[in-house]
């Protein structure tokens, strides 16, 4: 891990947004220039030879780095040298909000909180010569339903509970994710789900305004359609309801109890939407009232 100490103030938002937003822009690094740094920390970036595992024996080895065409330029697949386990490395500016928030979430005491369902971070690496830093994460799957078919309702509700717990955990620590969506949710196929992508996320000082401009998200609540966000925590609540509805459709569990549960979260007035502790309490009450939790979705 990086030796940096989590700073309680370095990325806190106030009503005077004086941050240099350039540090929060997505990077497109020259990965070859940082290959040795990552290798020295025990992480190998995928090469052509790694990807072409079926390469004929007579074909010469090719250690040229091989980026995944399906990933943006700030991400690179690789492996942990000690055991070969797959990793994803993300390049960020070392002064970005994302690096600060990830460092906070992956450091004690927050890292040991059972309601923290962010992607496991294996290392945080800051370079000596420039502003680039790296977040090394376990590689989980974005395919939330595996090839074995849909999970039972009990397991589906357990997955949703992890999503709710994590957003509630973040809000407790004055962090808004601000890009909650199915594309930013991964699974390890062992019953664990994790959020990724904190590029849009912000920490807020409890004593200051939370209003900011240039709001961008996959799921945009109605009050933010013109780019201004006044209540980021309530924006998360709205986006989380959309995530739940999309997950219900994906898994085939569009049951009345879940649809009814999301309605207050989708209130057009952010001030009357429930807070995340209220959402979590309502979910527990709703889940305990559902019978037949071991049934599979009826897909016709």
C-alpha positions, -999 to 999 in steps of 0.1 A, spaced: 0 0 0 10 36 -4 26 52 26 3 82 23 -19 88 54 -56 93 47 -62 130 48 -95 141 63 -94 174 44 -75 168 12 -106 162 -10 -134 175 11 -159 196 -8 -170 230 4 -192 257 -9 -160 273 -24 -151 248 -52 -115 258 -57 -102 224 -67 -82 221 -98 -105 199 -118 -77 189 -142 -65 164 -115 -98 145 -117 -97 140 -155 -93 105 -168 -56 96 -177 -42 79 -207 -7 69 -195 21 54 -214 19 20 -196 53 8 -208 69 37 -189 55 24 -156 60 -13 -162 91 -16 -141 75 3 -112 45 -21 -111 68 -51 -115 88 -39 -85 56 -40 -64 48 -75 -76 23 -69 -104 28 -80 -140 10 -63 -169 -4 -86 -196 18 -90 -226 11 -104 -261 24 -138 -249 1 -138 -219 -29 -131 -240 -20 -156 -267 -19 -186 -243 -25 -210 -272 6 -197 -290 25 -225 -309 56 -236 -291 78 -226 -321 65 -190 -321 89 -166 -303 78 -151 -270 65 -116 -273 67 -94 -241 51 -64 -257 23 -50 -235 -11 -60 -247 -39 -36 -236 -75 -50 -235 -94 -34 -263 -126 -36 -242 -111 -13 -214 -105 24 -214 -70 37 -216 -67 43 -179 -72 5 -171 -48 -24 -177 -52 -61 -169 -24 -80 -153 -16 -106 -126 -1 -107 -92 34 -122 -95 32 -142 -63 2 -163 -72 -8 -154 -107 -42 -141 -96 -57 -116 -121 -57 -79 -113 -69 -47 -129 -46 -16 -126 -62 19 -128 -41 50 -135 -52 82 -117 -38 115 -108 -22 112 -73 -41 144 -62 -75 133 -76 -106 128 -55 -107 92 -66 -73 83 -53 -80 101 -20 -114 83 -16 -100 49 -25 -72 53 -1 -96 62 27 -119 32 19 -90 7 17 -73 18 49 -82 9 85 -106 14 101 -129 18 70 -113 -12 52 -124 -36 80 -160 -24 82 -183 -53 71 -206 -29 53 -178 -16 31 -184 -34 -2 -159 -16 -24 -136 -36 -47 -107 -51 -28 -76 -30 -34 -43 -48 -33 -19 -19 -36 -18 19 -41 13 30 -59 26 66 -62 54 73 -87 84 94 -78 88 114 -109 53 126 -119 17 129 -108 5 94 -119 -6 69 -93 -20 34 -96 -48 16 -79 -43 -22 -81 -76 -41 -76 -87 -77 -77 -103 -86 -110 -140 -94 -105 -167 -100 -131 -192 -75 -145 -214 -104 -156 -236 -104 -126 -255 -136 -135 -231 -164 -144 -235 -192 -169 -251 -215 -143 -282 -194 -145 -301 -170 -121 -297 -172 -84 -326 -178 -61 -346 -149 -46 -328 -152 -13 -294 -148 -29 -307 -120 -51 -319 -100 -20 -286 -107 -3 -268 -91 -33 -291 -61 -31 -285 -58 6 -248 -55 0 -255 -26 -25 -276 -8 0 -252 -14 29 -223 1 9 -241 32 -1 -253 36 35 -217 31 46 -204 57 22 -230 83 33 -222 77 69 -186 88 61 -199 118 41 -190 103 7 -214 103 -23 -206 78 -50 -224 99 -77 -222 72 -104 -242 43 -90 -251 19 -119 -251 -18 -128 -219 -12 -149 -201 -1 -117 -211 -33 -98 -190 -64 -99 -191 -99 -84 -166 -126 -74 -193 -154 -80 -188 -163 -43 -218 -143 -30 -198 -110 -28 -206 -78 -47 -185 -47 -49 -187 -12 -62 -161 3 -84 -153 36 -102 -151 65 -78 -141 90 -105 -172 111 -98 -173 106 -61 -169 134 -36 -164 138 2 -183 166 19 -177 186 50 -207 184 72 -208 221 78 -208 233 42 -230 234 11 -230 203 -10 -240 220 -42 -218 216 -72 -219 221 -110 -211 198 -139 -228 168 -125 -223 137 -148 -236 102 -141 -249 71 -158 -282 75 -140 -292 112 -137 -321 121 -113 -346 147 -126 -333 176 -104 -298 172 -119 -307 172 -156 -292 206 -161 -259 197 -146 -263 211 -111 -264 188 -81 -277 203 -48 -282 171 -28 -257 145 -38 -267 119 -12 -303 120 -25 -290 117 -60 -273 84 -49 -306 72 -35 -324 78 -68 -296 61 -88 -297 32 -64 -334 27 -70 -327 26 -108 -300 0 -102 -324 -22 -82 -350 -20 -110 -325 -28 -137 -312 -57 -115 -347 -70 -111 -353 -70 -148 -319 -87 -154 -325 -114 -129 -362 -118 -136 -374 -108 -101 -398 -79 -109 -419 -88 -78 -444 -63 -64 -426 -59 -30 -394 -47 -47 -412 -24 -71 -431 -8 -42 -399 -5 -22 -382 16 -48 -410 42 -53 -401 65 -24 -365 65 -36 -376 77 -70 -396 107 -56 -391 136 -80 -385 159 -50 -350 150 -35 -360 165 -2 -387 139 4 -367 109 -7 -356 87 22 -321 88 35 -300 57 31 -305 45 68 -342 48 61 -338 29 28 -319 1 45 -344 -2 73 -373 -3 48 -355 -30 28 -350 -52 59 -387 -49 67 -397 -57 31 -373 -86 27 -385 -102 59 -421 -101 46 -414 -120 14 -422 -157 13 -407 -183 -10 -372 -169 -8 -356 -201 -22 -376 -199 -55 -359 -192 -88 -373 -166 -112 -399 -178 -136 -384 -172 -170 -406 -180 -199 
